[in-house]
Amino acid sequence: MKFLRPALAALLFLVLVPALWPVELTVFAAASLSDALREIAPLYQKASGNTLRFNFGASGALSRQIKEGAPADVIFSADELRLDQLEKDGLLAAGTRRTLLTNTLVLVVAADGGAAVATLADLDKPEVRRIAIGDPATVPVGTYTKEYLQKTGGWTRLSAKMVPLESVRAALAAVESGNADAGFVYKTDALISRKVRVALAVAPSEGPRINYPVAVVKGSGSQEAAANLVGYLAGAEACRVFEKYGFALAK
């Protein structure tokens, strides 16, 4: 029995001590969340001791990377569709999915000397030659834009002017640089730029509902820590940061 006690103590040490060590969690997140999450990261580290490593991009591309086996602990998407697909494929940890935020679709033009656009019909003007959008096949803001324009009858008419890009930040950058005369982005992206102005905000009753769901990836090697991170992102401290950047809390 004397020999069992040291052995038991050693076993408990091996089991319990790693749980006390800080872990690094890899978060796959929509590009539109980048500013808010970078501000949240040190707050989360202070609260938990854990650190965050981000992979920002279009939600469709991030979803595809996870399907192909890329290591991720948490995915934070700009639409429900991509998480629906991952959940259908059994790639999300059961019971961890939550819809945390909402956003608004806006049309932006350059702040200085930008196109004279105030309505959707103004996009038909000849001086509006290029309209930046996210690629509807992989970028949620592009999917939302296509859905909105199909609903209002402008998609077919304006399709020749559309410039599909790899992320919402790429669409924003195209307008900022003058490579596009107008662009569809999220309100939160327009708010962080001094180089664009909002020409048109799509009313929630007219446009698609833009949700941001988050979930733990089933293949995560740090399931408990990842689940705690999802809980933290839904908490008051993180939500204050999200609201600061223009996101609304999902109800």
Solvent accessible surface area in square Angstrom, and as a share of the most:
residue,aa,sasa,rsa
1,M,166,0.74
2,K,172,0.73
3,F,179,0.74
4,L,108,0.54
5,R,180,0.66
6,P,83,0.52
7,A,60,0.46
8,L,102,0.51
9,A,58,0.45
10,A,53,0.41
11,L,101,0.50
12,L,87,0.43
13,F,123,0.51
14,L,121,0.60
15,V,92,0.53
16,L,103,0.51
17,V,31,0.18
18,P,56,0.35
19,A,85,0.66
20,L,142,0.70
21,W,148,0.52
22,P,97,0.61
23,V,48,0.28
24,E,101,0.45
25,L,0,0.00
26,T,14,0.08
27,V,2,0.01
28,F,8,0.03
29,A,0,0.00
30,A,3,0.03
31,A,11,0.09
32,S,4,0.03
33,L,0,0.00
34,S,6,0.04
35,D,43,0.22
36,A,1,0.01
37,L,1,0.01
38,R,141,0.52
39,E,56,0.25
40,I,0,0.00
41,A,20,0.15
42,P,78,0.49
43,L,60,0.30
44,Y,4,0.02
45,Q,84,0.37
46,K,181,0.77
47,A,71,0.55
48,S,53,0.34
49,G,34,0.33
50,N,20,0.10
51,T,47,0.27
52,L,26,0.13
53,R,127,0.46
54,F,48,0.20
55,N,46,0.23
56,F,48,0.20
57,G,17,0.16
58,A,9,0.07
59,S,0,0.00
60,G,10,0.09
61,A,22,0.17
62,L,2,0.01
63,S,3,0.02
64,R,116,0.42
65,Q,61,0.27
66,I,8,0.04
67,K,90,0.38
68,E,132,0.59
69,G,59,0.57
70,A,33,0.26
71,P,110,0.69
72,A,8,0.06
73,D,15,0.08
74,V,0,0.00
75,I,0,0.00
76,F,0,0.00
77,S,1,0.00
78,A,2,0.02
79,D,7,0.04
80,E,48,0.21
81,L,85,0.42
82,R,11,0.04
83,L,0,0.00
84,D,68,0.35
85,Q,70,0.31
86,L,0,0.00
87,E,89,0.40
88,K,181,0.77
89,D,80,0.41
90,G,37,0.35
91,L,53,0.26
92,L,14,0.07
93,A,14,0.11
94,A,105,0.81
95,G,87,0.84
96,T,24,0.14
97,R,61,0.22
98,R,115,0.42
99,T,53,0.31
100,L,16,0.08
101,L,0,0.00
102,T,17,0.10
103,N,17,0.09
104,T,34,0.20
105,L,4,0.02
106,V,1,0.01
107,L,0,0.00
108,V,0,0.00
109,V,0,0.00
110,A,27,0.21
111,A,39,0.30
112,D,133,0.69
113,G,88,0.84
114,G,26,0.25
115,A,18,0.14
116,A,66,0.51
117,V,5,0.03
118,A,68,0.53
119,T,71,0.41
120,L,29,0.15
121,A,67,0.52
122,D,24,0.13
123,L,0,0.00
124,D,62,0.32
125,K,65,0.28
126,P,114,0.71
127,E,91,0.41
128,V,0,0.00
129,R,148,0.54
130,R,84,0.31
131,I,0,0.00
132,A,0,0.00
133,I,2,0.01
134,G,0,0.00
135,D,48,0.25
136,P,31,0.19
137,A,80,0.62
138,T,42,0.25
139,V,3,0.02
140,P,4,0.02
141,V,1,0.00
142,G,0,0.00
143,T,40,0.23
144,Y,16,0.06
145,T,0,0.00
146,K,68,0.29
147,E,91,0.41
148,Y,9,0.03
149,L,0,0.00
150,Q,103,0.46
151,K,133,0.56
152,T,65,0.38
153,G,49,0.47
154,G,0,0.00
155,W,46,0.16
156,T,119,0.69
157,R,129,0.47
158,L,1,0.00
159,S,51,0.33
160,A,104,0.80
161,K,42,0.18
162,M,24,0.11
163,V,50,0.28
164,P,76,0.48
165,L,41,0.20
166,E,122,0.55
167,S,15,0.09
168,V,6,0.03
169,R,60,0.22
170,A,21,0.16
171,A,0,0.00
172,L,7,0.04
173,A,49,0.38
174,A,14,0.11
175,V,0,0.00
176,E,57,0.26
177,S,74,0.48
178,G,45,0.44
179,N,98,0.50
180,A,6,0.04
181,D,27,0.14
182,A,0,0.00
183,G,0,0.00
184,F,0,0.00
185,V,0,0.00
186,Y,3,0.01
187,K,73,0.31
188,T,3,0.02
189,D,0,0.00
190,A,8,0.06
191,L,109,0.54
192,I,68,0.35
193,S,15,0.10
194,R,234,0.86
195,K,130,0.55
196,V,11,0.06
197,R,100,0.36
198,V,66,0.38
199,A,18,0.14
200,L,42,0.21
201,A,59,0.46
202,V,5,0.03
203,A,40,0.31
204,P,117,0.74
205,S,99,0.64
206,E,88,0.39
207,G,15,0.14
208,P,21,0.13
209,R,154,0.56
210,I,4,0.02
211,N,23,0.12
212,Y,0,0.00
213,P,0,0.00
214,V,0,0.00
215,A,0,0.00
216,V,1,0.00
217,V,8,0.05
218,K,125,0.53
219,G,71,0.68
220,S,11,0.07
221,G,83,0.80
222,S,31,0.20
223,Q,70,0.31
224,E,138,0.62
225,A,17,0.13
226,A,0,0.00
227,A,42,0.32
228,N,91,0.47
229,L,1,0.00
230,V,5,0.03
231,G,33,0.32
232,Y,37,0.14
233,L,2,0.01
234,A,28,0.22
235,G,28,0.27
236,A,72,0.56
237,E,67,0.30
238,A,0,0.00
239,C,18,0.11
240,R,153,0.56
241,V,11,0.06
242,F,0,0.00
243,E,89,0.40
244,K,134,0.57
245,Y,46,0.17
246,G,15,0.14
247,F,8,0.03
248,A,52,0.40
249,L,67,0.34
250,A,28,0.22
251,K,235,1.00
